[in-house]
């Protein structure tokens, strides 16, 4: 029996072990069945943006992607439509595609360029080429119906068409930038000029539709968008730098010799920084060109050099580059010029309020005092437009504007950018541009090069490099905002308001100060600095307060002291006794008459019997005579919590108590408790009642007497 039981237990354990082993063996099979699914996507080896997008999705999800090479754009769309691919990235949503594919929410914007032989803008193009199957054809036909679009499947065919003049330009994304640059074409970014919609991820498999929103959410995360933008910018910069390096090799430049760049001081293009170092728009352009080409550049900044001397050194080839400089027919005879990096418009500045809407043409200023900068292009232009006019020459623009503000001249001729920059930086509010004048001069600022083989090579190199510099970001560093005068006026208004508020606050503080002084003087005794009768009258209707004593003191024979020793000694006695009171008692002390004092205090825990002797007598040392005067007082003390009468009423009975002590040669003080209060009321109440009756009768007679 026992053996059968043991066998049954062994069989149960064996079954449990086999069941557990089955679970263990089966677990890897379950995991294998739950392995990540691999999705097929199109991304050829140069399509780094698609690879970045899908690799980012892999990092933030369970999806895994396998890249297949579909170099032709239309073949990618066909493959995803036929189910050969699961996803394709960077596809623009169009009406013609909406029935073929499922689109994710937009994920990003692709930098888009117009490529042309001479860097034409999009508006200047009539016949435009683009890649077959892209959305650019639909976009141009919809929004620019006057432009003709030709589709190409081969870049080489597009290159030949542009060189032959069959098309004016070609629209493509940044992924085509390298090929077109290598072919010698110039790119112009058009994202801010043409309505380029964002791109999405597409699929044509129903089971993949639920993933599209997830993929979009991943790509639209803030840090992913920053990485994406930086990734694209780095890619474009690398292409630009490689292109420029190839141009340098082709130019046969001697790079062992540093390139000397003369910086012509002109606000805001070249000017002195806080420590005297050159800075400005032209300086930043020159530095970026040198950095992009990895050139060794030395900058010559000599603010005091006359412009005529700078032109002469450019002619002689003593400097490789001069900037900023305006191209003109005369200068083109001795120098090469890069394409312009900025433009300048001539303007006429005047003082606010001077001759409003009087002159329209600069030629009408023959009777006015006109200022120009010596050797400046505007000095030449003004002299040409006013050939017989004597001009006032200044060494620089700040000096000229100072002369205008000081009435040395009536008008100053300069350019708009420099004028606005100077007015903005120096917070000049009494000078403005006279916009009533017609435009009289416009020019372009460039880099100037000597007419040598080296100068020609540098001109081509600088021209090419300017295509890759963000001019807007440089200009924003130095140019005031378009509404700078409005902002300046608001700032001035704010400052005026701050001054007004400060003056009002100061006025309030002065009023408070004078109120405090007046209040202090009105409630303080000038001689002893104690509170006076006026201060005591302010609290006369209040109760004495729990635990407080009311003490009434009168100096004995004080008149005798004044008559014998003079009022000066009497004043000294009062000040000395005041100091004595402040030393022995804490509380509110009042001088209410010539020799009378009132104290309201809880005695700070001291016993009245200990304090009274000090209140009743003290010695006064008469200075200069070595004489001590023993002085005494008469004191009336009203004990705490004796009556609920007001301070005014208590003072009456305390005063009676004080006079009782004064009239009794055996007493110096009288303490008023409840019993003593009843005695005083019984003695003095008839007199007080008669006094009140007479006062009321006098008031009645005064109010009822006839007016004559």
HELIX and SHEET records of a PDB file:
HELIX    1   1 UNK A    2  UNK A   33  1                                  32    
HELIX    2   2 UNK A   48  UNK A   59  1                                  12    
HELIX    3   3 UNK A   73  UNK A   81  1                                   9    
HELIX    4   4 UNK A  122  UNK A  124  5                                   3    
HELIX    5   5 UNK A  136  UNK A  143  1                                   8    
HELIX    6   6 UNK A  155  UNK A  164  1                                  10    
HELIX    7   7 UNK A  174  UNK A  176  5                                   3    
HELIX    8   8 UNK A  177  UNK A  182  1                                   6    
HELIX    9   9 UNK A  206  UNK A  208  5                                   3    
HELIX   10  10 UNK A  209  UNK A  219  1                                  11    
HELIX   11  11 UNK A  222  UNK A  251  1                                  30    
HELIX   12  12 UNK A  281  UNK A  292  1                                  12    
HELIX   13  13 UNK A  307  UNK A  316  1                                  10    
HELIX   14  14 UNK A  329  UNK A  332  1                                   4    
HELIX   15  15 UNK A  362  UNK A  367  5                                   6    
HELIX   16  16 UNK A  377  UNK A  385  1                                   9    
HELIX   17  17 UNK A  397  UNK A  405  1                                   9    
HELIX   18  18 UNK A  416  UNK A  425  1                                  10    
HELIX   19  19 UNK A  453  UNK A  466  1                                  14    
HELIX   20  20 UNK A  471  UNK A  478  1                                   8    
HELIX   21  21 UNK A  484  UNK A  523  1                                  40    
HELIX   22  22 UNK A  533  UNK A  537  1                                   5    
HELIX   23  23 UNK A  558  UNK A  565  1                                   8    
HELIX   24  24 UNK A  567  UNK A  584  1                                  18    
HELIX   25  25 UNK A  603  UNK A  605  5                                   3    
HELIX   26  26 UNK A  608  UNK A  616  1                                   9    
HELIX   27  27 UNK A  647  UNK A  663  1                                  17    
HELIX   28  28 UNK A  674  UNK A  704  1                                  31    
SHEET    1   A 2 UNK A  38  UNK A  42  0                                        
SHEET    2   A 2 UNK A  64  UNK A  68  1                                        
SHEET    1   B 3 UNK A  88  UNK A  92  0                                        
SHEET    2   B 3 UNK A 199  UNK A 203 -1                                        
SHEET    3   B 3 UNK A 102  UNK A 103 -1                                        
SHEET    1   C 5 UNK A 148  UNK A 152  0                                        
SHEET    2   C 5 UNK A 127  UNK A 131  1                                        
SHEET    3   C 5 UNK A 169  UNK A 173  1                                        
SHEET    4   C 5 UNK A 112  UNK A 116 -1                                        
SHEET    5   C 5 UNK A 186  UNK A 189 -1                                        
SHEET    1   D 5 UNK A 297  UNK A 300  0                                        
SHEET    2   D 5 UNK A 259  UNK A 263  1                                        
SHEET    3   D 5 UNK A 321  UNK A 326  1                                        
SHEET    4   D 5 UNK A 442  UNK A 450 -1                                        
SHEET    5   D 5 UNK A 335  UNK A 337 -1                                        
SHEET    1   E 8 UNK A 297  UNK A 300  0                                        
SHEET    2   E 8 UNK A 259  UNK A 263  1                                        
SHEET    3   E 8 UNK A 321  UNK A 326  1                                        
SHEET    4   E 8 UNK A 442  UNK A 450 -1                                        
SHEET    5   E 8 UNK A 342  UNK A 351 -1                                        
SHEET    6   E 8 UNK A 411  UNK A 415 -1                                        
SHEET    7   E 8 UNK A 370  UNK A 373  1                                        
SHEET    8   E 8 UNK A 392  UNK A 394  1                                        
SHEET    1   F 6 UNK A 297  UNK A 300  0                                        
SHEET    2   F 6 UNK A 259  UNK A 263  1                                        
SHEET    3   F 6 UNK A 321  UNK A 326  1                                        
SHEET    4   F 6 UNK A 442  UNK A 450 -1                                        
SHEET    5   F 6 UNK A 342  UNK A 351 -1                                        
SHEET    6   F 6 UNK A 431  UNK A 433 -1                                        
SHEET    1   G 2 UNK A 271  UNK A 272  0                                        
SHEET    2   G 2 UNK A 278  UNK A 279 -1                                        
SHEET    1   H 6 UNK A 531  UNK A 532  0                                        
SHEET    2   H 6 UNK A 588  UNK A 591  1                                        
SHEET    3   H 6 UNK A 596  UNK A 601 -1                                        
SHEET    4   H 6 UNK A 549  UNK A 555 -1                                        
SHEET    5   H 6 UNK A 627  UNK A 638 -1                                        
SHEET    6   H 6 UNK A 617  UNK A 622 -1                                        
SHEET    1   I 6 UNK A 531  UNK A 532  0                                        
SHEET    2   I 6 UNK A 588  UNK A 591  1                                        
SHEET    3   I 6 UNK A 596  UNK A 601 -1                                        
SHEET    4   I 6 UNK A 549  UNK A 555 -1                                        
SHEET    5   I 6 UNK A 627  UNK A 638 -1                                        
SHEET    6   I 6 UNK A 669  UNK A 672  1                                        
END                                                                             
